[in-house]
Amino acid sequence: MAFVVVLTVACARPTRTTGSTSTSTSTSTPTSIPDAGADSGPAHIDPDGDDDPVDPAPGVVPTSAHFENVGKPPLALKRICDLTVLGDALYAAHAIQPLGVDGATITRYQPDDAKRPFTVAFDWNRFGEPTTGGGAGQGFLRVHAIHGRLFVPDADPPYAGFGISEPGTEGFVFVSDARGVFALPRAPAHRPPGPPLDGGAGAGVLPRAYHVLDAIEFRGRLYASTGSVPPKERAWNGPSPGALHVANADMSRWTYEVDYPYPWERGVWRLGFLVRFKDRLYAGIQDYDGRDPHDYVYFAPSAGAAAITRDDAHAISVSSTNGTLTLRWYADRGRLYWIAWHRGVGVALRVTDDGDHWREIALPPTAGAPTDVVRYRDALVVLTERALVRLDGERGEKATVIATIDAPKSPFVVDDAFCAAPLAVYRGDLYAGGQRDGTLFRLVDGATPAKDAGKD
């Protein structure tokens, strides 16, 4: 049903070299590093980034701080894979072992309610349903706020399918209403809710998709990244490329539009996490067998294009390693930051000013692997396994540690290919999601008390 990579993270830095290609998808290789600077080019069709709100809270990042344990949500499972804000609440996406073990929930955090700050916003565990031929969702990896509603891709739906669209499995994107309320699974047998019509909550269906990893708006259309069986391919044991599905007007159905790699190859691919940058749509790649020499693919349709086509796909090699997995993208002030795990090498943080030429950011050797990047108050900060690091300097590469995790077991360990500890700014404070028991943490000024920072 699923493929899970358990990371043994090496902190060695990948070499920035070129790679080669063996697919007909258009490829290019960065060879030089341009000067950094402000994004002074022409106006973009889309803003860079994803669709989550950016907190403009004023203030200065503290020079010394620690992470405080603010609690463990109900049905927190094991991991918090993503955080986002909608209205006056912080939402967390949860998993146990994404694409491997049943468990998928969304929780809501509102600290004004001292007795009940955490509540369950959506539960896709399907308690009581048989695992064989069904099971539950196996992880929510992203929760995004798009046009005032929450969008949650179903990373690994119940694998036999419900026969909603056609024989075989199907994927889902769960959509809330404007209050952040999700529709409940339908009886009998905990079936997915109906479509999210007229601004209401519900689920959009992606026929023949067996994994749905991310969702984003691009050129006025809603896309989801998936692993899928092509529409004209009748054999379920045949080619399974990664794909982008596009939503129809009422979001009830998301249709397979473009794929990677093409021509199809024997094996399983998935398109992973998504970001917009300089009018391109970037997508991580997961190759089940770990042999793909490309690090990611971007799609660059012309300004007036109504759809994305295979001719718009450009597969890129930066690291010269096979089987790269993208953990995070983050766009900020004309730059794109990229956290990726490279097979046999480790996790690296890179930045680009133009989308083509990357430079690696050296983090303190004691910090461990990076997990997420976000703008917080007056600076850009990076969460790592063992620290919170501030980035400064003209090229954004001067790294200063402002908080450390000194306990034996860091709650921000990077040990899963699909879920890395997330950051989010909520009500002017910085929050981070734990990877050991689903605990939520908040950054607080002052030295680190070990009893909170590494609490399991």
C-alpha positions as CSV (number, residue, x, y, z in Angstrom):
1,M,0.0,0.0,0.0
2,A,2.7,2.5,0.9
3,F,6.3,3.2,0.9
4,V,8.0,4.8,3.9
5,V,11.6,6.0,4.1
6,V,13.0,6.1,7.6
7,L,15.8,8.6,7.5
8,T,19.1,7.9,9.1
9,V,20.2,11.5,8.9
10,A,23.8,12.4,8.2
11,C,24.8,16.0,8.7
12,A,27.4,15.9,5.9
13,R,26.8,18.6,3.4
14,P,25.8,17.5,-0.2
15,T,28.2,18.7,-2.9
16,R,26.7,21.3,-5.1
17,T,27.4,19.8,-8.5
18,T,25.4,19.0,-11.7
19,G,23.4,15.9,-12.5
20,S,22.3,14.2,-15.7
21,T,18.9,13.1,-17.1
22,S,17.5,10.1,-18.9
23,T,13.9,11.3,-19.3
24,S,12.3,13.2,-22.2
25,T,11.0,15.8,-19.7
26,S,12.9,19.0,-20.3
27,T,16.0,19.3,-18.0
28,S,18.4,21.9,-17.0
29,T,21.4,22.1,-14.6
30,P,22.5,25.1,-12.6
31,T,26.1,26.0,-13.1
32,S,26.7,29.4,-11.4
33,I,25.6,31.4,-8.5
34,P,24.2,34.9,-9.2
35,D,24.5,37.9,-6.8
36,A,21.8,38.0,-4.1
37,G,19.5,41.0,-4.0
38,A,15.9,42.2,-3.8
39,D,13.3,40.8,-6.2
40,S,13.3,43.7,-8.6
41,G,12.0,41.9,-11.7
42,P,8.6,42.3,-13.4
43,A,5.3,41.8,-11.5
44,H,4.4,38.1,-11.1
45,I,1.1,36.5,-12.1
46,D,1.0,34.8,-8.7
47,P,2.6,35.8,-5.4
48,D,5.6,33.6,-4.4
49,G,5.0,30.9,-1.7
50,D,2.0,28.8,-0.9
51,D,-1.4,30.2,0.3
52,D,-0.9,30.3,4.1
53,P,-1.1,33.7,5.8
54,V,2.1,35.5,6.7
55,D,2.0,37.0,10.3
56,P,3.2,40.6,10.1
57,A,3.7,40.9,13.8
58,P,6.3,43.6,14.7
59,G,9.1,43.0,17.1
60,V,12.6,41.7,17.3
61,V,13.7,38.0,17.5
62,P,15.2,37.4,20.9
63,T,18.9,36.7,21.2
64,S,18.3,34.0,23.7
65,A,15.1,31.8,23.9
66,H,13.8,28.3,24.5
67,F,10.8,26.2,23.4
68,E,8.1,25.8,25.9
69,N,5.8,22.7,25.9
70,V,2.2,24.1,25.5
71,G,0.5,20.8,25.4
72,K,-0.5,17.6,23.5
73,P,-3.7,17.8,21.5
74,P,-6.3,15.0,21.7
75,L,-5.7,12.5,18.9
76,A,-2.3,14.1,18.4
77,L,-1.0,10.6,17.2
78,K,2.8,10.9,17.0
79,R,3.9,13.7,14.6
80,I,2.8,17.2,13.8
81,C,3.6,17.5,10.1
82,D,2.3,21.0,9.4
83,L,0.8,24.1,11.0
84,T,-1.3,26.9,9.7
85,V,-3.5,29.7,10.9
86,L,-7.1,30.4,9.9
87,G,-9.1,33.1,11.6
88,D,-8.1,33.1,15.3
89,A,-6.9,29.5,15.5
90,L,-3.8,27.5,14.8
91,Y,-4.4,24.2,13.0
92,A,-2.0,21.2,13.1
93,A,-1.8,18.2,10.7
94,H,-1.0,14.9,12.4
95,A,0.4,11.5,11.4
96,I,1.9,8.4,13.1
97,Q,4.0,7.0,10.2
98,P,2.9,8.7,7.0
99,L,2.0,6.3,4.2
100,G,2.7,3.4,6.5
101,V,0.5,3.4,9.6
102,D,-3.1,4.3,10.0
103,G,-3.8,7.7,11.7
104,A,-4.7,11.1,10.3
105,T,-6.2,14.0,12.3
106,I,-6.4,17.8,12.3
107,T,-6.4,19.6,15.6
108,R,-7.3,23.2,16.5
109,Y,-5.5,25.3,19.1
110,Q,-7.0,28.4,20.7
111,P,-5.2,29.3,24.0
112,D,-7.9,31.7,25.3
113,D,-9.9,28.6,26.4
114,A,-7.8,27.6,29.4
115,K,-9.8,24.5,30.1
116,R,-9.9,23.2,26.5
117,P,-7.3,25.0,24.3
118,F,-7.1,21.9,22.0
119,T,-10.0,20.4,20.0
120,V,-10.2,17.9,17.2
121,A,-11.1,19.6,13.9
122,F,-11.2,16.5,11.7
123,D,-10.7,12.8,12.4
124,W,-10.0,10.3,9.6
125,N,-9.0,7.4,11.7
126,R,-12.1,5.4,10.9
127,F,-12.2,3.5,14.2
128,G,-13.8,0.1,13.9
129,E,-13.3,-0.3,10.2
130,P,-11.3,-3.3,9.0
131,T,-7.7,-2.6,8.0
132,T,-7.8,-5.3,5.3
133,G,-9.3,-3.8,2.2
134,G,-9.9,-0.5,3.9
135,G,-8.2,1.0,6.9
136,A,-7.9,4.7,7.7
137,G,-6.1,7.6,6.3
138,Q,-2.3,7.2,6.8
139,G,-1.3,10.8,7.7
140,F,-2.1,14.4,6.9
141,L,1.1,16.1,5.8
142,R,-0.2,19.5,4.9
143,V,-3.0,21.8,6.1
144,H,-3.3,25.0,4.0
145,A,-5.4,28.1,4.3
146,I,-6.6,29.0,0.8
147,H,-9.2,31.7,0.2
148,G,-10.4,31.6,3.8
149,R,-10.9,27.8,4.0
150,L,-8.6,24.9,5.1
151,F,-7.4,22.4,2.5
152,V,-6.1,19.0,3.7
153,P,-4.7,16.4,1.2
154,D,-5.2,12.8,2.2
155,A,-1.7,11.5,2.0
156,D,-2.7,7.8,1.9
157,P,-6.4,7.1,1.7
158,P,-8.1,3.8,2.6
159,Y,-6.5,1.7,-0.1
160,A,-9.3,-0.4,-1.5
161,G,-11.3,2.7,-2.4
162,F,-15.0,3.4,-1.9
163,G,-16.1,3.1,-5.5
164,I,-17.0,6.8,-5.5
165,S,-15.6,7.7,-8.9
166,E,-14.8,4.4,-10.6
167,P,-13.4,1.0,-9.6
168,G,-10.1,1.1,-7.7
169,T,-8.8,3.6,-5.2
170,E,-9.3,7.3,-5.2
171,G,-7.7,10.2,-3.3
172,F,-9.3,13.1,-1.4
173,V,-8.7,16.7,-0.5
174,F,-10.8,17.6,2.6
175,V,-12.0,21.2,2.6
176,S,-13.4,23.1,5.6
177,D,-15.9,26.0,5.7
178,A,-14.9,29.5,6.5
179,R,-14.9,28.8,10.2
180,G,-12.4,26.0,9.9
181,V,-15.1,23.4,10.5
182,F,-14.8,20.1,8.5
183,A,-17.6,17.8,7.5
184,L,-17.7,14.5,9.4
185,P,-17.3,11.1,7.7
186,R,-20.6,9.7,6.6
187,A,-22.4,6.7,7.9
188,P,-22.4,3.8,7.5
189,A,-18.7,2.7,7.5
190,H,-17.1,6.1,7.9
191,R,-17.3,7.0,4.2
192,P,-15.8,10.4,3.1
193,P,-18.1,13.4,3.4
194,G,-19.8,14.8,0.3
195,P,-18.4,17.5,-2.0
196,P,-17.6,21.0,-0.5
197,L,-20.4,22.8,-2.3
198,D,-21.4,26.5,-2.0
199,G,-18.7,27.4,0.5
200,G,-19.5,24.4,2.8
201,A,-17.2,21.7,4.1
202,G,-16.6,18.4,2.3
203,A,-14.2,16.3,0.3
204,G,-13.1,16.6,-3.3
205,V,-12.4,13.3,-5.1
206,L,-9.3,12.5,-7.1
207,P,-10.0,9.4,-9.3
208,R,-7.2,6.8,-9.5
209,A,-5.0,8.8,-7.1
210,Y,-3.5,6.6,-4.3
211,H,-1.5,9.4,-2.5
212,V,-2.3,13.1,-2.3
213,L,0.5,15.0,-0.7
214,D,-0.1,18.7,-1.2
215,A,-2.5,21.4,-2.5
216,I,-1.9,24.9,-3.9
217,E,-3.5,27.6,-6.1
218,F,-1.6,28.3,-9.3
219,R,-2.7,30.6,-12.1
220,G,-6.2,30.8,-10.6
221,R,-6.7,27.0,-10.4
222,L,-6.4,24.6,-7.5
223,Y,-3.9,21.8,-7.9
224,A,-3.1,18.7,-5.8
225,S,0.2,16.7,-6.1
226,T,-0.3,13.0,-6.2
227,G,0.9,9.5,-7.0
228,S,-1.6,8.2,-9.5
229,V,-2.5,5.7,-12.2
230,P,-2.8,7.5,-15.6
231,P,-6.4,7.7,-16.8
232,K,-5.8,5.7,-20.0
233,E,-3.7,3.0,-18.2
234,R,-6.1,0.2,-17.3
235,A,-3.6,-2.0,-15.5
236,W,-3.2,-1.1,-11.8
237,N,0.2,-2.9,-11.7
238,G,1.4,-0.8,-14.7
239,P,3.1,2.7,-14.7
240,S,2.4,5.0,-11.8
241,P,3.8,8.4,-12.3
242,G,3.6,11.4,-10.1
243,A,0.8,13.8,-11.2
244,L,-0.9,17.1,-10.8
245,H,-4.7,17.1,-10.5
246,V,-6.8,20.2,-11.0
247,A,-10.1,21.0,-9.3
248,N,-13.3,21.7,-11.1
249,A,-15.3,24.8,-10.2
250,D,-17.1,23.4,-7.2
251,M,-14.0,21.3,-6.1
252,S,-16.0,18.1,-6.1
253,R,-13.7,16.4,-8.6
254,W,-9.9,16.9,-9.2
255,T,-8.8,15.7,-12.6
256,Y,-5.4,14.3,-13.7
257,E,-3.8,17.0,-15.8
258,V,0.0,16.5,-16.1
259,D,2.5,13.9,-15.0
260,Y,6.2,13.2,-14.3
261,P,8.1,11.3,-15.6
262,Y,6.9,11.0,-19.2
263,P,7.1,8.8,-21.1
264,W,6.0,6.6,-18.2
265,E,8.5,4.2,-16.7
266,R,8.0,1.0,-14.8
267,G,7.9,1.9,-11.2
268,V,6.2,4.3,-8.8
269,W,6.7,8.1,-8.6
270,R,4.9,10.8,-6.6
271,L,4.9,14.5,-6.9
272,G,5.4,15.9,-3.4
273,F,5.3,19.3,-1.7
274,L,4.5,22.4,-3.8
275,V,5.5,26.1,-3.9
276,R,5.1,29.0,-6.3
277,F,8.2,31.0,-7.2
278,K,8.7,33.5,-10.1
279,D,5.6,32.2,-12.0
280,R,6.7,28.6,-11.8
281,L,5.2,25.8,-9.8
282,Y,7.9,23.7,-8.0
283,A,7.2,20.1,-6.9
284,G,9.3,17.7,-5.0
285,I,9.8,14.2,-6.4
286,Q,9.6,10.8,-4.7
287,D,10.8,7.8,-6.7
288,Y,9.8,4.6,-4.9
289,D,13.0,2.9,-6.0
290,G,15.3,5.8,-5.3
291,R,16.9,5.9,-8.8
292,D,15.7,9.2,-10.2
293,P,18.7,11.5,-10.7
294,H,16.5,14.7,-10.5
295,D,16.0,16.6,-7.3
296,Y,12.7,18.3,-8.2
297,V,10.5,19.3,-11.2
298,Y,9.1,22.7,-12.0
299,F,6.2,23.6,-14.3
300,A,6.5,26.9,-16.3
301,P,3.5,27.4,-18.5
302,S,3.3,30.6,-20.6
303,A,1.5,33.6,-19.2
304,G,-1.7,33.0,-21.1
305,A,-1.8,29.2,-20.8
306,A,-5.1,27.8,-19.6
307,A,-3.5,24.5,-18.3
308,I,-0.2,22.9,-17.5
309,T,1.2,20.5,-20.2
310,R,4.0,18.0,-20.3
311,D,6.0,20.6,-22.3
312,D,6.0,22.9,-19.3
313,A,7.8,20.3,-17.1
314,H,11.5,20.8,-16.3
315,A,13.3,18.2,-14.2
316,I,16.3,19.6,-12.3
317,S,19.4,18.0,-10.8
318,V,21.3,20.1,-8.2
319,S,22.9,17.6,-5.8
320,S,24.0,14.8,-8.1
321,T,22.3,12.3,-5.9
322,N,19.5,9.9,-6.8
323,G,16.3,9.6,-4.9
324,T,16.2,13.1,-3.4
325,L,13.2,13.9,-1.2
326,T,12.0,17.5,-0.6
327,L,11.0,18.2,3.0
328,R,10.1,21.9,2.8
329,W,9.9,24.9,0.5
330,Y,9.7,28.5,1.7
331,A,9.5,31.7,-0.4
332,D,10.5,34.9,1.3
333,R,11.3,38.4,-0.2
334,G,12.4,37.3,-3.6
335,R,14.2,34.1,-2.5
336,L,13.2,30.5,-2.4
337,Y,14.5,28.2,0.4
338,W,14.6,24.5,0.0
339,I,15.2,21.7,2.5
340,A,15.9,18.3,1.0
341,W,17.1,14.9,2.1
342,H,19.7,13.4,-0.3
343,R,20.1,9.6,-0.2
344,G,23.3,8.6,1.5
345,V,24.4,12.2,2.2
346,G,21.9,13.9,4.6
347,V,19.7,16.9,4.8
348,A,20.6,20.3,3.4
349,L,19.2,23.8,3.3
350,R,19.7,25.8,0.1
351,V,18.5,29.2,-1.2
352,T,18.0,30.6,-4.7
353,D,17.4,34.2,-6.0
354,D,16.3,33.3,-9.5
355,G,14.9,29.7,-9.2
356,D,17.8,28.1,-11.1
357,H,21.0,28.7,-9.2
358,W,21.3,27.4,-5.7
359,R,23.7,28.0,-2.9
360,E,23.9,25.9,0.3
361,I,23.5,27.6,3.7
362,A,26.0,26.3,6.3
363,L,24.3,25.7,9.6
364,P,26.2,25.2,12.9
365,P,27.6,21.7,13.0
366,T,25.9,21.0,16.4
367,A,22.4,22.1,15.1
368,G,21.6,18.9,13.3
369,A,19.3,18.6,10.2
370,P,17.1,21.6,9.3
371,T,13.3,21.0,9.4
372,D,11.5,24.3,8.5
373,V,12.0,28.0,7.7
374,V,9.7,30.9,8.4
375,R,9.8,34.7,8.8
376,Y,9.3,35.6,12.4
377,R,9.3,39.2,13.5
378,D,12.3,41.0,12.1
379,A,14.2,37.9,10.7
380,L,14.1,34.6,8.9
381,V,14.5,31.7,11.3
382,V,15.4,28.0,10.7
383,L,14.3,25.2,13.0
384,T,16.8,22.3,13.2
385,E,16.9,19.1,15.3
386,R,18.9,20.8,18.0
387,A,18.5,24.6,17.6
388,L,16.6,27.6,16.3
389,V,18.8,29.6,14.0
390,R,18.5,33.2,12.8
391,L,19.6,34.0,9.2
392,D,21.1,37.4,8.5
393,G,23.5,39.0,6.1
394,E,23.2,40.3,2.6
395,R,23.0,36.9,1.1
396,G,20.9,35.5,4.0
397,E,23.5,33.0,5.0
398,K,24.9,34.2,8.4
399,A,23.5,31.7,10.9
400,T,23.2,32.6,14.6
401,V,21.8,30.2,17.2
402,I,19.1,31.8,19.4
403,A,17.8,28.6,21.0
404,T,19.1,25.1,21.6
405,I,17.6,21.8,22.4
406,D,19.8,20.2,25.0
407,A,17.7,17.2,26.1
408,P,18.8,13.7,25.0
409,K,15.8,13.3,22.7
410,S,15.0,16.2,20.6
411,P,11.2,16.6,19.8
412,F,12.3,17.9,16.3
413,V,14.2,14.8,15.2
414,V,14.2,14.3,11.4
415,D,13.6,10.6,10.9
416,D,10.7,10.5,8.4
417,A,10.8,11.2,4.7
418,F,7.4,12.9,4.6
419,C,7.0,14.6,7.9
420,A,9.5,17.2,9.3
421,A,8.8,19.4,12.3
422,P,6.9,22.5,11.1
423,L,7.0,26.2,12.2
424,A,4.2,28.8,12.2
425,V,3.7,32.2,13.6
426,Y,0.4,32.6,15.5
427,R,-0.6,35.7,17.4
428,G,2.9,37.0,17.1
429,D,4.5,34.0,18.7
430,L,6.5,31.2,17.0
431,Y,5.2,27.6,17.3
432,A,6.8,24.3,16.4
433,G,5.4,20.8,16.0
434,G,6.9,17.8,17.8
435,Q,7.8,14.5,16.2
436,R,7.7,12.2,19.1
437,D,4.2,12.5,20.6
438,G,2.5,15.3,18.8
439,T,3.3,18.0,21.3
440,L,3.0,21.6,20.4
441,F,5.8,24.0,21.4
442,R,6.1,27.8,21.7
443,L,9.2,29.9,21.6
444,V,9.7,31.9,24.8
445,D,12.4,34.5,25.6
446,G,15.2,33.4,28.0
447,A,17.5,30.4,28.5
448,T,16.5,26.9,27.8
449,P,15.0,24.7,30.5
450,A,15.9,21.2,29.5
451,K,12.8,19.7,31.2
452,D,10.5,21.3,28.6
453,A,12.7,21.3,25.5
454,G,13.1,17.6,25.2
455,K,10.0,16.3,26.9
456,D,8.7,13.1,25.3
